[in-house]
Amino acid sequence: MVLNSRVRDKKISEIVESFRNWANQVGLTASPAEGNTAIVRMSETIAPLHERIGEVLRKLDNDEDPLRASIA
């Protein structure tokens, strides 16, 4: 939660918020089936989160080293 407040990328913040909401639901559901659904939804946010973080990091690398960007 603390690190999410430091992220400037809106899409990353939105995905992290979704992950956190599903994670909170896991412990608050009325039935095991609802808990399982929350776990599945939570796990579905991991790949898009990693993809977006990778995009942002690659852009930062390219911005810092334009020569590397022209080779890649």
N, CA, C and O atoms as a Tripos MOL2 file, in Angstrom:
@<TRIPOS>MOLECULE
protein
  288   287    72     0     0
PROTEIN
NO_CHARGES

@<TRIPOS>ATOM
      1 N           0.8270   -1.1900    0.0000 N.3       1 MET1
      2 CA          0.0000    0.0000    0.0000 C.3       1 MET1
      3 C           0.8720    1.2550    0.0000 C.2       1 MET1
      4 O           0.5970    2.2100   -0.7270 O.2       1 MET1
      5 N           1.9120    1.2470    0.8100 N.am      2 VAL2
      6 CA          2.7950    2.4080    0.8820 C.3       2 VAL2
      7 C           3.4980    2.6190   -0.4520 C.2       2 VAL2
      8 O           3.5830    3.7490   -0.9340 O.2       2 VAL2
      9 N           4.0050    1.5400   -1.0570 N.am      3 LEU3
     10 CA          4.7150    1.6810   -2.3150 C.3       3 LEU3
     11 C           3.7880    2.1190   -3.4390 C.2       3 LEU3
     12 O           4.2010    2.8690   -4.3230 O.2       3 LEU3
     13 N           2.5480    1.6630   -3.4190 N.am      4 ASN4
     14 CA          1.6050    2.0700   -4.4600 C.3       4 ASN4
     15 C           1.3780    3.5790   -4.4420 C.2       4 ASN4
     16 O           1.1420    4.1820   -5.4890 O.2       4 ASN4
     17 N           1.4470    4.1820   -3.2840 N.am      5 SER5
     18 CA          1.2420    5.6300   -3.2100 C.3       5 SER5
     19 C           2.4010    6.3910   -3.8480 C.2       5 SER5
     20 O           2.2660    7.5760   -4.1510 O.2       5 SER5
     21 N           3.5350    5.7270   -4.0540 N.am      6 ARG6
     22 CA          4.6950    6.3720   -4.6580 C.3       6 ARG6
     23 C           4.7630    6.1770   -6.1740 C.2       6 ARG6
     24 O           5.5880    6.8030   -6.8390 O.2       6 ARG6
     25 N           3.9170    5.3310   -6.7160 N.am      7 VAL7
     26 CA          3.9450    5.0290   -8.1460 C.3       7 VAL7
     27 C           3.2540    6.1460   -8.9130 C.2       7 VAL7
     28 O           2.1450    6.5550   -8.5680 O.2       7 VAL7
     29 N           3.9130    6.6330   -9.9490 N.am      8 ARG8
     30 CA          3.3390    7.7130  -10.7500 C.3       8 ARG8
     31 C           2.4900    7.1970  -11.9080 C.2       8 ARG8
     32 O           1.6670    7.9290  -12.4580 O.2       8 ARG8
     33 N           2.6970    5.9380  -12.2730 N.am      9 ASP9
     34 CA          1.9760    5.3770  -13.4060 C.3       9 ASP9
     35 C           0.5550    5.0040  -12.9780 C.2       9 ASP9
     36 O           0.3590    4.1600  -12.1040 O.2       9 ASP9
     37 N          -0.4160    5.6380  -13.6010 N.am     10 LYS10
     38 CA         -1.8170    5.4490  -13.2170 C.3      10 LYS10
     39 C          -2.2760    4.0090  -13.4310 C.2      10 LYS10
     40 O          -3.0150    3.4630  -12.6120 O.2      10 LYS10
     41 N          -1.8410    3.3960  -14.5240 N.am     11 LYS11
     42 CA         -2.2730    2.0220  -14.8080 C.3      11 LYS11
     43 C          -1.7410    1.0560  -13.7570 C.2      11 LYS11
     44 O          -2.4700    0.1670  -13.3170 O.2      11 LYS11
     45 N          -0.4860    1.2120  -13.3480 N.am     12 ILE12
     46 CA          0.0630    0.3580  -12.2960 C.3      12 ILE12
     47 C          -0.7270    0.5490  -11.0150 C.2      12 ILE12
     48 O          -1.0780   -0.4270  -10.3520 O.2      12 ILE12
     49 N          -1.0070    1.7810  -10.6610 N.am     13 SER13
     50 CA         -1.7830    2.0450   -9.4410 C.3      13 SER13
     51 C          -3.1560    1.3960   -9.4950 C.2      13 SER13
     52 O          -3.6320    0.8530   -8.4980 O.2      13 SER13
     53 N          -3.7910    1.4510  -10.6540 N.am     14 GLU14
     54 CA         -5.1190    0.8480  -10.7940 C.3      14 GLU14
     55 C          -5.0630   -0.6750  -10.6520 C.2      14 GLU14
     56 O          -5.9260   -1.2740  -10.0100 O.2      14 GLU14
     57 N          -4.0490   -1.2940  -11.2500 N.am     15 ILE15
     58 CA         -3.9360   -2.7430  -11.1530 C.3      15 ILE15
     59 C          -3.6250   -3.1620   -9.7200 C.2      15 ILE15
     60 O          -4.1920   -4.1340   -9.2210 O.2      15 ILE15
     61 N          -2.7310   -2.4380   -9.0610 N.am     16 VAL16
     62 CA         -2.4020   -2.7470   -7.6700 C.3      16 VAL16
     63 C          -3.6410   -2.5790   -6.7880 C.2      16 VAL16
     64 O          -3.8770   -3.3830   -5.8860 O.2      16 VAL16
     65 N          -4.4130   -1.5600   -7.0420 N.am     17 GLU17
     66 CA         -5.6480   -1.3400   -6.2760 C.3      17 GLU17
     67 C          -6.6150   -2.5100   -6.4680 C.2      17 GLU17
     68 O          -7.2320   -2.9730   -5.5090 O.2      17 GLU17
     69 N          -6.7430   -2.9830   -7.6980 N.am     18 SER18
     70 CA         -7.5940   -4.1330   -7.9760 C.3      18 SER18
     71 C          -7.0840   -5.3650   -7.2360 C.2      18 SER18
     72 O          -7.8670   -6.0870   -6.6180 O.2      18 SER18
     73 N          -5.7830   -5.6070   -7.2970 N.am     19 PHE19
     74 CA         -5.1850   -6.7340   -6.5830 C.3      19 PHE19
     75 C          -5.4930   -6.6450   -5.0900 C.2      19 PHE19
     76 O          -5.9150   -7.6210   -4.4690 O.2      19 PHE19
     77 N          -5.2790   -5.4730   -4.5360 N.am     20 ARG20
     78 CA         -5.5060   -5.2840   -3.0980 C.3      20 ARG20
     79 C          -6.9690   -5.4920   -2.7230 C.2      20 ARG20
     80 O          -7.2690   -6.0790   -1.6830 O.2      20 ARG20
     81 N          -7.8720   -5.0130   -3.5610 N.am     21 ASN21
     82 CA         -9.3000   -5.2080   -3.2830 C.3      21 ASN21
     83 C          -9.6710   -6.6840   -3.2830 C.2      21 ASN21
     84 O         -10.3910   -7.1470   -2.3980 O.2      21 ASN21
     85 N          -9.1720   -7.4330   -4.2880 N.am     22 TRP22
     86 CA         -9.4550   -8.8700   -4.3250 C.3      22 TRP22
     87 C          -8.8110   -9.5770   -3.1410 C.2      22 TRP22
     88 O          -9.4210  -10.4610   -2.5390 O.2      22 TRP22
     89 N          -7.5870   -9.1980   -2.8020 N.am     23 ALA23
     90 CA         -6.9060   -9.8180   -1.6590 C.3      23 ALA23
     91 C          -7.6870   -9.5770   -0.3650 C.2      23 ALA23
     92 O          -7.7920  -10.4750    0.4700 O.2      23 ALA23
     93 N          -8.2220   -8.3970   -0.1990 N.am     24 ASN24
     94 CA         -9.0410   -8.1050    0.9830 C.3      24 ASN24
     95 C         -10.3040   -8.9420    1.0050 C.2      24 ASN24
     96 O         -10.7590   -9.3510    2.0730 O.2      24 ASN24
     97 N         -10.8740   -9.2000   -0.1600 N.am     25 GLN25
     98 CA        -12.1000   -9.9950   -0.2370 C.3      25 GLN25
     99 C         -11.8810  -11.4410    0.1830 C.2      25 GLN25
    100 O         -12.7980  -12.0860    0.6940 O.2      25 GLN25
    101 N         -10.6730  -11.9550   -0.0280 N.am     26 VAL26
    102 CA        -10.4010  -13.3560    0.2970 C.3      26 VAL26
    103 C         -10.7800  -13.6560    1.7460 C.2      26 VAL26
    104 O         -11.4010  -14.6830    2.0200 O.2      26 VAL26
    105 N         -10.4230  -12.7940    2.6510 N.am     27 GLY27
    106 CA        -10.7080  -13.0250    4.0690 C.3      27 GLY27
    107 C         -12.0820  -12.5810    4.5210 C.2      27 GLY27
    108 O         -12.4700  -12.8390    5.6610 O.2      27 GLY27
    109 N         -12.8220  -11.9220    3.6530 N.am     28 LEU28
    110 CA        -14.1120  -11.3610    4.0610 C.3      28 LEU28
    111 C         -15.3150  -12.0310    3.4110 C.2      28 LEU28
    112 O         -16.4530  -11.6210    3.6390 O.2      28 LEU28
    113 N         -15.0740  -13.0510    2.6080 N.am     29 THR29
    114 CA        -16.1810  -13.6640    1.8810 C.3      29 THR29
    115 C         -17.0420  -14.5130    2.7990 C.2      29 THR29
    116 O         -16.5960  -14.9790    3.8480 O.2      29 THR29
    117 N         -18.2940  -14.7040    2.3750 N.am     30 ALA30
    118 CA        -19.2610  -15.4580    3.1760 C.3      30 ALA30
    119 C         -19.1610  -16.9590    2.9470 C.2      30 ALA30
    120 O         -19.6920  -17.7440    3.7330 O.2      30 ALA30
    121 N         -18.4780  -17.3670    1.8670 N.am     31 SER31
    122 CA        -18.3990  -18.7970    1.5760 C.3      31 SER31
    123 C         -17.0430  -19.1320    0.9710 C.2      31 SER31
    124 O         -16.3610  -18.2580    0.4350 O.2      31 SER31
    125 N         -16.6560  -20.3960    1.0570 N.am     32 PRO32
    126 CA        -15.3970  -20.8060    0.4290 C.3      32 PRO32
    127 C         -15.3890  -20.5600   -1.0810 C.2      32 PRO32
    128 O         -14.3510  -20.2120   -1.6440 O.2      32 PRO32
    129 N         -16.5260  -20.7360   -1.7320 N.am     33 ALA33
    130 CA        -16.6030  -20.5050   -3.1800 C.3      33 ALA33
    131 C         -16.3070  -19.0430   -3.5110 C.2      33 ALA33
    132 O         -15.5880  -18.7540   -4.4680 O.2      33 ALA33
    133 N         -16.8560  -18.1290   -2.7280 N.am     34 GLU34
    134 CA        -16.5790  -16.7040   -2.9500 C.3      34 GLU34
    135 C         -15.1080  -16.4030   -2.6920 C.2      34 GLU34
    136 O         -14.5000  -15.5960   -3.3950 O.2      34 GLU34
    137 N         -14.5470  -17.0450   -1.6950 N.am     35 GLY35
    138 CA        -13.1260  -16.8620   -1.4000 C.3      35 GLY35
    139 C         -12.2610  -17.3540   -2.5430 C.2      35 GLY35
    140 O         -11.2800  -16.7100   -2.9130 O.2      35 GLY35
    141 N         -12.6310  -18.5070   -3.1030 N.am     36 ASN36
    142 CA        -11.8870  -19.0350   -4.2450 C.3      36 ASN36
    143 C         -11.9850  -18.1110   -5.4500 C.2      36 ASN36
    144 O         -11.0020  -17.9080   -6.1630 O.2      36 ASN36
    145 N         -13.1630  -17.5530   -5.6770 N.am     37 THR37
    146 CA        -13.3390  -16.6050   -6.7820 C.3      37 THR37
    147 C         -12.4370  -15.3900   -6.5810 C.2      37 THR37
    148 O         -11.8000  -14.9230   -7.5260 O.2      37 THR37
    149 N         -12.3830  -14.8850   -5.3660 N.am     38 ALA38
    150 CA        -11.5340  -13.7300   -5.0670 C.3      38 ALA38
    151 C         -10.0650  -14.0640   -5.3020 C.2      38 ALA38
    152 O          -9.3130  -13.2320   -5.8080 O.2      38 ALA38
    153 N          -9.6520  -15.2840   -4.9340 N.am     39 ILE39
    154 CA         -8.2620  -15.6960   -5.1550 C.3      39 ILE39
    155 C          -7.9550  -15.7590   -6.6420 C.2      39 ILE39
    156 O          -6.8950  -15.3120   -7.0800 O.2      39 ILE39
    157 N          -8.8770  -16.3100   -7.4160 N.am     40 VAL40
    158 CA         -8.6830  -16.3890   -8.8670 C.3      40 VAL40
    159 C          -8.5750  -14.9860   -9.4620 C.2      40 VAL40
    160 O          -7.6780  -14.7210  -10.2630 O.2      40 VAL40
    161 N          -9.4740  -14.0970   -9.0790 N.am     41 ARG41
    162 CA         -9.4480  -12.7210   -9.6090 C.3      41 ARG41
    163 C          -8.1590  -12.0110   -9.2040 C.2      41 ARG41
    164 O          -7.5710  -11.2770   -9.9980 O.2      41 ARG41
    165 N          -7.7290  -12.2320   -7.9800 N.am     42 MET42
    166 CA         -6.4950  -11.6310   -7.4940 C.3      42 MET42
    167 C          -5.3190  -12.1270   -8.3330 C.2      42 MET42
    168 O          -4.4710  -11.3380   -8.7510 O.2      42 MET42
    169 N          -5.2730  -13.4340   -8.5750 N.am     43 SER43
    170 CA         -4.1580  -13.9930   -9.3450 C.3      43 SER43
    171 C          -4.1810  -13.5210  -10.7990 C.2      43 SER43
    172 O          -3.1310  -13.4600  -11.4390 O.2      43 SER43
    173 N          -5.3400  -13.1930  -11.3200 N.am     44 GLU44
    174 CA         -5.4420  -12.7050  -12.6970 C.3      44 GLU44
    175 C          -4.8440  -11.3090  -12.8780 C.2      44 GLU44
    176 O          -4.5780  -10.8920  -14.0050 O.2      44 GLU44
    177 N          -4.6360  -10.6010  -11.7960 N.am     45 THR45
    178 CA         -4.0560   -9.2580  -11.8980 C.3      45 THR45
    179 C          -2.5340   -9.2780  -11.9320 C.2      45 THR45
    180 O          -1.9130   -8.2740  -12.2810 O.2      45 THR45
    181 N          -1.9220  -10.4120  -11.5730 N.am     46 ILE46
    182 CA         -0.4610  -10.4670  -11.4710 C.3      46 ILE46
    183 C           0.2230  -10.2770  -12.8280 C.2      46 ILE46
    184 O           1.1310   -9.4540  -12.9490 O.2      46 ILE46
    185 N          -0.2010  -11.0290  -13.8470 N.am     47 ALA47
    186 CA          0.4580  -10.9320  -15.1610 C.3      47 ALA47
    187 C           0.3580   -9.5240  -15.7520 C.2      47 ALA47
    188 O           1.3710   -8.9850  -16.1950 O.2      47 ALA47
    189 N          -0.8360   -8.9100  -15.7730 N.am     48 PRO48
    190 CA         -0.9010   -7.5420  -16.3040 C.3      48 PRO48
    191 C          -0.0490   -6.5490  -15.5010 C.2      48 PRO48
    192 O           0.5140   -5.6080  -16.0610 O.2      48 PRO48
    193 N           0.0370   -6.7710  -14.1910 N.am     49 LEU49
    194 CA          0.8550   -5.8880  -13.3600 C.3      49 LEU49
    195 C           2.3250   -6.0140  -13.7430 C.2      49 LEU49
    196 O           3.0110   -5.0080  -13.9210 O.2      49 LEU49
    197 N           2.8070   -7.2390  -13.8690 N.am     50 HIS50
    198 CA          4.2050   -7.4530  -14.2410 C.3      50 HIS50
    199 C           4.4900   -6.9130  -15.6390 C.2      50 HIS50
    200 O           5.5510   -6.3350  -15.8750 O.2      50 HIS50
    201 N           3.5560   -7.0980  -16.5610 N.am     51 GLU51
    202 CA          3.7350   -6.5840  -17.9200 C.3      51 GLU51
    203 C           3.8590   -5.0600  -17.9130 C.2      51 GLU51
    204 O           4.7330   -4.4970  -18.5710 O.2      51 GLU51
    205 N           2.9870   -4.4100  -17.1720 N.am     52 ARG52
    206 CA          3.0140   -2.9400  -17.1340 C.3      52 ARG52
    207 C           4.2910   -2.4350  -16.4590 C.2      52 ARG52
    208 O           4.9040   -1.4770  -16.9280 O.2      52 ARG52
    209 N           4.6850   -3.0710  -15.3740 N.am     53 ILE53
    210 CA          5.9260   -2.6620  -14.7020 C.3      53 ILE53
    211 C           7.0990   -2.8190  -15.6670 C.2      53 ILE53
    212 O           7.9720   -1.9540  -15.7280 O.2      53 ILE53
    213 N           7.1240   -3.9220  -16.4200 N.am     54 GLY54
    214 CA          8.1860   -4.1290  -17.4090 C.3      54 GLY54
    215 C           8.1980   -3.0340  -18.4490 C.2      54 GLY54
    216 O           9.2640   -2.5310  -18.8040 O.2      54 GLY54
    217 N           7.0180   -2.6470  -18.9520 N.am     55 GLU55
    218 CA          6.9300   -1.5720  -19.9510 C.3      55 GLU55
    219 C           7.5150   -0.2780  -19.4030 C.2      55 GLU55
    220 O           8.2930    0.4000  -20.0750 O.2      55 GLU55
    221 N           7.1340    0.0540  -18.1860 N.am     56 VAL56
    222 CA          7.5930    1.3100  -17.5840 C.3      56 VAL56
    223 C           9.1020    1.2710  -17.3470 C.2      56 VAL56
    224 O           9.7950    2.2550  -17.6070 O.2      56 VAL56
    225 N           9.6100    0.1470  -16.8590 N.am     57 LEU57
    226 CA         11.0490    0.0430  -16.6190 C.3      57 LEU57
    227 C          11.8460    0.1140  -17.9150 C.2      57 LEU57
    228 O          12.8930    0.7600  -17.9600 O.2      57 LEU57
    229 N          11.3600   -0.5470  -18.9790 N.am     58 ARG58
    230 CA         12.0550   -0.4680  -20.2590 C.3      58 ARG58
    231 C          12.0600    0.9610  -20.7870 C.2      58 ARG58
    232 O          13.0610    1.4140  -21.3410 O.2      58 ARG58
    233 N          10.9580    1.6660  -20.6200 N.am     59 LYS59
    234 CA         10.9070    3.0590  -21.0670 C.3      59 LYS59
    235 C          11.8990    3.9130  -20.2810 C.2      59 LYS59
    236 O          12.5870    4.7580  -20.8540 O.2      59 LYS59
    237 N          11.9700    3.6900  -18.9740 N.am     60 LEU60
    238 CA         12.9460    4.4290  -18.1640 C.3      60 LEU60
    239 C          14.3720    4.1320  -18.6240 C.2      60 LEU60
    240 O          15.1930    5.0420  -18.7410 O.2      60 LEU60
    241 N          14.6640    2.8520  -18.8840 N.am     61 ASP61
    242 CA         16.0000    2.4900  -19.3790 C.3      61 ASP61
    243 C          16.2990    3.1910  -20.6970 C.2      61 ASP61
    244 O          17.3930    3.7230  -20.8850 O.2      61 ASP61
    245 N          15.3310    3.1930  -21.6090 N.am     62 ASN62
    246 CA         15.5270    3.8220  -22.9130 C.3      62 ASN62
    247 C          15.6900    5.3280  -22.7930 C.2      62 ASN62
    248 O          16.4740    5.9340  -23.5240 O.2      62 ASN62
    249 N          14.9500    5.9300  -21.8720 N.am     63 ASP63
    250 CA         15.0680    7.3740  -21.6760 C.3      63 ASP63
    251 C          16.4410    7.7400  -21.1110 C.2      63 ASP63
    252 O          16.9920    8.7930  -21.4330 O.2      63 ASP63
    253 N          16.9900    6.8590  -20.2630 N.am     64 GLU64
    254 CA         18.3020    7.1320  -19.6660 C.3      64 GLU64
    255 C          19.4450    6.8550  -20.6340 C.2      64 GLU64
    256 O          20.4970    7.4880  -20.5510 O.2      64 GLU64
    257 N          19.2440    5.9170  -21.5460 N.am     65 ASP65
    258 CA         20.3030    5.5340  -22.4670 C.3      65 ASP65
    259 C          19.7430    5.4370  -23.8850 C.2      65 ASP65
    260 O          19.4220    4.3400  -24.3420 O.2      65 ASP65
    261 N          19.6210    6.5670  -24.5880 N.am     66 PRO66
    262 CA         19.0420    6.5850  -25.9320 C.3      66 PRO66
    263 C          19.7610    5.6610  -26.9110 C.2      66 PRO66
    264 O          19.1310    5.1280  -27.8250 O.2      66 PRO66
    265 N          21.0710    5.4610  -26.7380 N.am     67 LEU67
    266 CA         21.8180    4.5740  -27.6260 C.3      67 LEU67
    267 C          21.2980    3.1430  -27.5120 C.2      67 LEU67
    268 O          21.1190    2.4630  -28.5220 O.2      67 LEU67
    269 N          21.0590    2.6900  -26.2990 N.am     68 ARG68
    270 CA         20.5170    1.3520  -26.0810 C.3      68 ARG68
    271 C          19.1620    1.2250  -26.7440 C.2      68 ARG68
    272 O          18.8660    0.1820  -27.3260 O.2      68 ARG68
    273 N          18.3360    2.2430  -26.6760 N.am     69 ALA69
    274 CA         16.9990    2.2070  -27.2730 C.3      69 ALA69
    275 C          17.0840    2.0590  -28.7830 C.2      69 ALA69
    276 O          16.2550    1.3770  -29.3860 O.2      69 ALA69
    277 N          18.0870    2.6970  -29.4070 N.am     70 SER70
    278 CA         18.1860    2.6100  -30.8730 C.3      70 SER70
    279 C          18.6800    1.2480  -31.3230 C.2      70 SER70
    280 O          18.4150    0.8480  -32.4570 O.2      70 SER70
    281 N          19.3880    0.5240  -30.4720 N.am     71 ILE71
    282 CA         19.8790   -0.8130  -30.7880 C.3      71 ILE71
    283 C          18.7920   -1.8560  -30.5910 C.2      71 ILE71
    284 O          18.6990   -2.8220  -31.3470 O.2      71 ILE71
    285 N          17.9760   -1.6530  -29.5750 N.am     72 ALA72
    286 CA         16.9460   -2.6380  -29.2210 C.3      72 ALA72
    287 C          15.7810   -2.6630  -30.1570 C.2      72 ALA72
    288 O          14.8520   -3.4480  -29.9660 O.2      72 ALA72
@<TRIPOS>BOND
     1     1     2 1
     2     2     3 1
     3     3     4 2
     4     3     5 am
     5     5     6 1
     6     6     7 1
     7     7     8 2
     8     7     9 am
     9     9    10 1
    10    10    11 1
    11    11    12 2
    12    11    13 am
    13    13    14 1
    14    14    15 1
    15    15    16 2
    16    15    17 am
    17    17    18 1
    18    18    19 1
    19    19    20 2
    20    19    21 am
    21    21    22 1
    22    22    23 1
    23    23    24 2
    24    23    25 am
    25    25    26 1
    26    26    27 1
    27    27    28 2
    28    27    29 am
    29    29    30 1
    30    30    31 1
    31    31    32 2
    32    31    33 am
    33    33    34 1
    34    34    35 1
    35    35    36 2
    36    35    37 am
    37    37    38 1
    38    38    39 1
    39    39    40 2
    40    39    41 am
    41    41    42 1
    42    42    43 1
    43    43    44 2
    44    43    45 am
    45    45    46 1
    46    46    47 1
    47    47    48 2
    48    47    49 am
    49    49    50 1
    50    50    51 1
    51    51    52 2
    52    51    53 am
    53    53    54 1
    54    54    55 1
    55    55    56 2
    56    55    57 am
    57    57    58 1
    58    58    59 1
    59    59    60 2
    60    59    61 am
    61    61    62 1
    62    62    63 1
    63    63    64 2
    64    63    65 am
    65    65    66 1
    66    66    67 1
    67    67    68 2
    68    67    69 am
    69    69    70 1
    70    70    71 1
    71    71    72 2
    72    71    73 am
    73    73    74 1
    74    74    75 1
    75    75    76 2
    76    75    77 am
    77    77    78 1
    78    78    79 1
    79    79    80 2
    80    79    81 am
    81    81    82 1
    82    82    83 1
    83    83    84 2
    84    83    85 am
    85    85    86 1
    86    86    87 1
    87    87    88 2
    88    87    89 am
    89    89    90 1
    90    90    91 1
    91    91    92 2
    92    91    93 am
    93    93    94 1
    94    94    95 1
    95    95    96 2
    96    95    97 am
    97    97    98 1
    98    98    99 1
    99    99   100 2
   100    99   101 am
   101   101   102 1
   102   102   103 1
   103   103   104 2
   104   103   105 am
   105   105   106 1
   106   106   107 1
   107   107   108 2
   108   107   109 am
   109   109   110 1
   110   110   111 1
   111   111   112 2
   112   111   113 am
   113   113   114 1
   114   114   115 1
   115   115   116 2
   116   115   117 am
   117   117   118 1
   118   118   119 1
   119   119   120 2
   120   119   121 am
   121   121   122 1
   122   122   123 1
   123   123   124 2
   124   123   125 am
   125   125   126 1
   126   126   127 1
   127   127   128 2
   128   127   129 am
   129   129   130 1
   130   130   131 1
   131   131   132 2
   132   131   133 am
   133   133   134 1
   134   134   135 1
   135   135   136 2
   136   135   137 am
   137   137   138 1
   138   138   139 1
   139   139   140 2
   140   139   141 am
   141   141   142 1
   142   142   143 1
   143   143   144 2
   144   143   145 am
   145   145   146 1
   146   146   147 1
   147   147   148 2
   148   147   149 am
   149   149   150 1
   150   150   151 1
   151   151   152 2
   152   151   153 am
   153   153   154 1
   154   154   155 1
   155   155   156 2
   156   155   157 am
   157   157   158 1
   158   158   159 1
   159   159   160 2
   160   159   161 am
   161   161   162 1
   162   162   163 1
   163   163   164 2
   164   163   165 am
   165   165   166 1
   166   166   167 1
   167   167   168 2
   168   167   169 am
   169   169   170 1
   170   170   171 1
   171   171   172 2
   172   171   173 am
   173   173   174 1
   174   174   175 1
   175   175   176 2
   176   175   177 am
   177   177   178 1
   178   178   179 1
   179   179   180 2
   180   179   181 am
   181   181   182 1
   182   182   183 1
   183   183   184 2
   184   183   185 am
   185   185   186 1
   186   186   187 1
   187   187   188 2
   188   187   189 am
   189   189   190 1
   190   190   191 1
   191   191   192 2
   192   191   193 am
   193   193   194 1
   194   194   195 1
   195   195   196 2
   196   195   197 am
   197   197   198 1
   198   198   199 1
   199   199   200 2
   200   199   201 am
   201   201   202 1
   202   202   203 1
   203   203   204 2
   204   203   205 am
   205   205   206 1
   206   206   207 1
   207   207   208 2
   208   207   209 am
   209   209   210 1
   210   210   211 1
   211   211   212 2
   212   211   213 am
   213   213   214 1
   214   214   215 1
   215   215   216 2
   216   215   217 am
   217   217   218 1
   218   218   219 1
   219   219   220 2
   220   219   221 am
   221   221   222 1
   222   222   223 1
   223   223   224 2
   224   223   225 am
   225   225   226 1
   226   226   227 1
   227   227   228 2
   228   227   229 am
   229   229   230 1
   230   230   231 1
   231   231   232 2
   232   231   233 am
   233   233   234 1
   234   234   235 1
   235   235   236 2
   236   235   237 am
   237   237   238 1
   238   238   239 1
   239   239   240 2
   240   239   241 am
   241   241   242 1
   242   242   243 1
   243   243   244 2
   244   243   245 am
   245   245   246 1
   246   246   247 1
   247   247   248 2
   248   247   249 am
   249   249   250 1
   250   250   251 1
   251   251   252 2
   252   251   253 am
   253   253   254 1
   254   254   255 1
   255   255   256 2
   256   255   257 am
   257   257   258 1
   258   258   259 1
   259   259   260 2
   260   259   261 am
   261   261   262 1
   262   262   263 1
   263   263   264 2
   264   263   265 am
   265   265   266 1
   266   266   267 1
   267   267   268 2
   268   267   269 am
   269   269   270 1
   270   270   271 1
   271   271   272 2
   272   271   273 am
   273   273   274 1
   274   274   275 1
   275   275   276 2
   276   275   277 am
   277   277   278 1
   278   278   279 1
   279   279   280 2
   280   279   281 am
   281   281   282 1
   282   282   283 1
   283   283   284 2
   284   283   285 am
   285   285   286 1
   286   286   287 1
   287   287   288 2
@<TRIPOS>SUBSTRUCTURE
     1 MET1         2 RESIDUE 1 A MET
     2 VAL2         6 RESIDUE 1 A VAL
     3 LEU3        10 RESIDUE 1 A LEU
     4 ASN4        14 RESIDUE 1 A ASN
     5 SER5        18 RESIDUE 1 A SER
     6 ARG6        22 RESIDUE 1 A ARG
     7 VAL7        26 RESIDUE 1 A VAL
     8 ARG8        30 RESIDUE 1 A ARG
     9 ASP9        34 RESIDUE 1 A ASP
    10 LYS10       38 RESIDUE 1 A LYS
    11 LYS11       42 RESIDUE 1 A LYS
    12 ILE12       46 RESIDUE 1 A ILE
    13 SER13       50 RESIDUE 1 A SER
    14 GLU14       54 RESIDUE 1 A GLU
    15 ILE15       58 RESIDUE 1 A ILE
    16 VAL16       62 RESIDUE 1 A VAL
    17 GLU17       66 RESIDUE 1 A GLU
    18 SER18       70 RESIDUE 1 A SER
    19 PHE19       74 RESIDUE 1 A PHE
    20 ARG20       78 RESIDUE 1 A ARG
    21 ASN21       82 RESIDUE 1 A ASN
    22 TRP22       86 RESIDUE 1 A TRP
    23 ALA23       90 RESIDUE 1 A ALA
    24 ASN24       94 RESIDUE 1 A ASN
    25 GLN25       98 RESIDUE 1 A GLN
    26 VAL26      102 RESIDUE 1 A VAL
    27 GLY27      106 RESIDUE 1 A GLY
    28 LEU28      110 RESIDUE 1 A LEU
    29 THR29      114 RESIDUE 1 A THR
    30 ALA30      118 RESIDUE 1 A ALA
    31 SER31      122 RESIDUE 1 A SER
    32 PRO32      126 RESIDUE 1 A PRO
    33 ALA33      130 RESIDUE 1 A ALA
    34 GLU34      134 RESIDUE 1 A GLU
    35 GLY35      138 RESIDUE 1 A GLY
    36 ASN36      142 RESIDUE 1 A ASN
    37 THR37      146 RESIDUE 1 A THR
    38 ALA38      150 RESIDUE 1 A ALA
    39 ILE39      154 RESIDUE 1 A ILE
    40 VAL40      158 RESIDUE 1 A VAL
    41 ARG41      162 RESIDUE 1 A ARG
    42 MET42      166 RESIDUE 1 A MET
    43 SER43      170 RESIDUE 1 A SER
    44 GLU44      174 RESIDUE 1 A GLU
    45 THR45      178 RESIDUE 1 A THR
    46 ILE46      182 RESIDUE 1 A ILE
    47 ALA47      186 RESIDUE 1 A ALA
    48 PRO48      190 RESIDUE 1 A PRO
    49 LEU49      194 RESIDUE 1 A LEU
    50 HIS50      198 RESIDUE 1 A HIS
    51 GLU51      202 RESIDUE 1 A GLU
    52 ARG52      206 RESIDUE 1 A ARG
    53 ILE53      210 RESIDUE 1 A ILE
    54 GLY54      214 RESIDUE 1 A GLY
    55 GLU55      218 RESIDUE 1 A GLU
    56 VAL56      222 RESIDUE 1 A VAL
    57 LEU57      226 RESIDUE 1 A LEU
    58 ARG58      230 RESIDUE 1 A ARG
    59 LYS59      234 RESIDUE 1 A LYS
    60 LEU60      238 RESIDUE 1 A LEU
    61 ASP61      242 RESIDUE 1 A ASP
    62 ASN62      246 RESIDUE 1 A ASN
    63 ASP63      250 RESIDUE 1 A ASP
    64 GLU64      254 RESIDUE 1 A GLU
    65 ASP65      258 RESIDUE 1 A ASP
    66 PRO66      262 RESIDUE 1 A PRO
    67 LEU67      266 RESIDUE 1 A LEU
    68 ARG68      270 RESIDUE 1 A ARG
    69 ALA69      274 RESIDUE 1 A ALA
    70 SER70      278 RESIDUE 1 A SER
    71 ILE71      282 RESIDUE 1 A ILE
    72 ALA72      286 RESIDUE 1 A ALA
